[in-house]
Amino acid sequence: MRVANASQIAFASVMIALGVAGLILGGFMPVWSPVPKNFPAREVLAYLCDAVSIGCGVGLWLPRPSAVAARVLFGYLVVWMLVFRVGDIIREPGVFGAWDGCAETSVIVAGALVLTRQGVRFARLLYGIAMIPFGLAHFLFVKETAALVPNYLPAHVVWVYVTGSAFLAAGVAVLTNIAAPLAATLSALQIGLFTLLVWVPVVAAGSKTPFVWSEFGISTALAAAAWVVADSYRPSTTARR
């Protein structure tokens, strides 16, 4: 009987929380975006996403059905990415947001794939590719990113370039398998710190802005998924490849 490790529990907990929030608030949670307003049976699809999040999240908590839950979640995320994220790139290949959005979903797909205990190497490759748009976003949107840096930190623009470069370096390291475990761990830590230092204080301050909650949700999911990928470099978590 395999016991879930800390990263798996964190990832499962985030999925459950997003599913519950979706049922309470209605609509699509950040992981399940974007869906056109005229999409057929849009409301039904939103509830299906919530059910998948909760069901698979609970399954990942439990030793026996965790592998099945991971496969279901992975399959659902792949279909979602192909239909909505890759679809956006095909429709608007010149819009950077389409690539960045696809990168976000790719990290979560990579996390789910790692938990299936199959295709771990491909999951790492997908994760490495996703780091590239993350890094480029910092350089393309310097002003917008600098505005997110906490006020108590000096030289906001410098932090933008440093963190952007770190994402790019992590992507290259994971893709080339040069210091890949360290790169995956540090990039996961960076995403986690970004969540903790940028979005948690805003949410804790009582912000009700949908954008803030959306960014908090996706950032938390990315941090959990990145932790799972980083954890995959531990021998005990990669028994099957």
Secondary structure by P-SEA (a helix, b strand, c coil): cccccaaaaaaaaaaaaaaaaaaaacccccccccccccccaaaaaaaaaaaaaaaaaaaaacccaaaaaaaaaaaaaaaaaaacaaaaaaaccccaaaaaaaaaaaaaaaaaaaaaccaaaaaaaaaaaaaaaaaaaaaacaaaaaaaccccccaaaaaaaaaaaaaaaaaaaaaaccaaaaaaaaaaaaaaaaaacccaaaaaaccccaaaaaaaaaaaaaaaaaaaaaacccccccccc
